[in-house]
Amino acid sequence: MANPELVQRAEILIEALPYIRAFQGKTLVIKYGGAAMEQADLKEQFAKDVLLLRLVGIRPVIVHGGGPQIGALMKRLGKEPRFVGGMRVTDEETVQIVEMVLVGKINKEIVGLINLHGGRAVGLSGKDASLLRARKRLHRLPDGTSADIGLVGEVESVNPEPIRLLEEGGFIPVIAPVGVGDAGETYNINADLVAGDVAAALLAEKLIHLTDVTGINGDDGHLVSTLTKREAERLIKAGVIDGGMLPKVESSLRALTGGAQKAHIIDGRVPHAILLEVLTKEGIGTEIVL
């Protein structure tokens, strides 16, 4: 008699079959951040999950952040981080630290971990092949005026060609959110917004934000499984969606209006969160649709 536990494992694999078939050859853009990028066990699981998706024919593209690590290095170098309305003030010295951490450290660690498990990940910054063309972003203050917070940028355009070439070659692109301006200047760009713009440029099947919350809560404080653009805008206006969730929702809406099919905000603290979202019937977190 077969071991019931082994039979159950086989049934779980079979459950994934229609989703593997549906998403084969499709692009998933994953915004990687939060606890999933900091806890050793979750980092290992993330690398293996991304590799599994690639091996079954799905095309993951990773965009990562690194705010806490940037802040930690700044303090070690004796430079106190400054924020205006939650946005990091980025002078010439700070943008060098940002680039050092995002491109030189975090990006290479993610690439190395995926490759350690047998993957073929390749690290990119927005400067490579002018992947992310950027312009200065002025921060709007509550009184309606704008503040210049230095070399903080917003995406002007995305060049999808280098990402597509890597995808076609079976590689996993890992993108650091550093952009380049018209004069060659370096811009620090919000990783959530970069992920949305990349998903739109690639006409991705899904944009997935890994966060440290279960998803988006509604007026009643309970998790909303599916959220429309209209309802999201209402919750923003009502102040229900605020703080760090705002750029994630803005990113999701930009991706959808730009041609991506669906956006998801899920709890990256859950083991194998990506696989649960992509390869199971129930999924997790909040799905955002037009």
Residue, then its C-alpha position, 0 to 999 in steps of 0.5 A: m500500500a502506498n504511503p498516503e503522505l507520498v500520494q498527497r505530495a504527488e497530488i499537490l504536484i498534479e494540482a500545479l499542472p494547469y497553472i504550469r501549462a497556462f503560464q509557460g513562456k509567460t513573464l512574471v515580474i517579482k518585486y523582491g523585498g521585506a523579510a523575504m530578502e532579509q531572513a536566511d530561510l526565506k532567502e533560500q526558499f525564494a531562490k529555489d522557488v524562482l529557479l523552479l518557475r524557470l525550470v518549468g518554462i515560466r519566466p521570472v524577472i526580479v526587481h529588488g529593493g534595499g532601503p534598510q541595507i542602504g541606511a545601515l551602510m550610511k550610518r556606518l560611514g557616518k552619514e545620517p539618512r534624511f527623509v522628506g515625506g518618506m522619500r530618501v534625500t539623495d545627494e551625490e555622496t548618498v547616490q554613490i552609497v545607494e549604487m554601491v549597496l544595490v548594484g554591488k552588494i544586494n544584486k550580486e547576493i541574489v544572483g549568487l544565491i539563485n546560481l548556487h542552486g543551479g539557476r542562471a541568474v544575471g544581474l542588471s542595473g538600470k544603467d546597463a543598456s539604458l534599461l531604465r531611463a530616468r528623470k528627477r522626481l520632485h516630492r509633493l508636500p502636503d501644502g501643495t508645493s514641491a521639494d527637490i530631494g536630490l538624485v531621486g528619479e522616476v522612470e521615463s522609459v524602460n528598454p525591454e530588449p536586454i531583459r527579453l534577450l536574457e529570457e530567451g536565453g533561459f536566464i533569470p534577470v535580476i534588476a537593481p533600481v538605479g536609473v540613468g538620466d540624459a546627462g549620464e547622472t545616476y538616479n535612485i528610484n523607488a523599487d516598487l515603481v520600477a517593478g510596475d514599469v518593467a511589468a508594463a514594458l514586458l506586458a507581463e502576465k503577473l506583477i507580484h509584490l512580496t511584502d511584510v503584510t498579508g495583502i490589502n485590507g478594506d474599510d473593515g480591516h479584513l483582507v481584500s482578495t480582489l481589488t479593482k482599480r476604482e476601489a483601490e482609488r477610493l481606498i487611497k482617497a479615504g486614507v485606508i491605503d497609505g504609507g508604504m502600501l501606496p507605491k505598491v498599489e501605484s506600481s500595480l495600477r501602472a503595470l495594469t494600465g500599461g499592459a500587464q495582465k494582473a498584479h498581486i500583493i502577497d505576504g513574503r513571510v509565508p514560506h514559498a509564497i510565490l509558488l502558492e500564488v502562481l501554482t495553486k488554485e487559491g492563491i494568497g494575498t490581494e489580486i489587483v485588476l482593472 
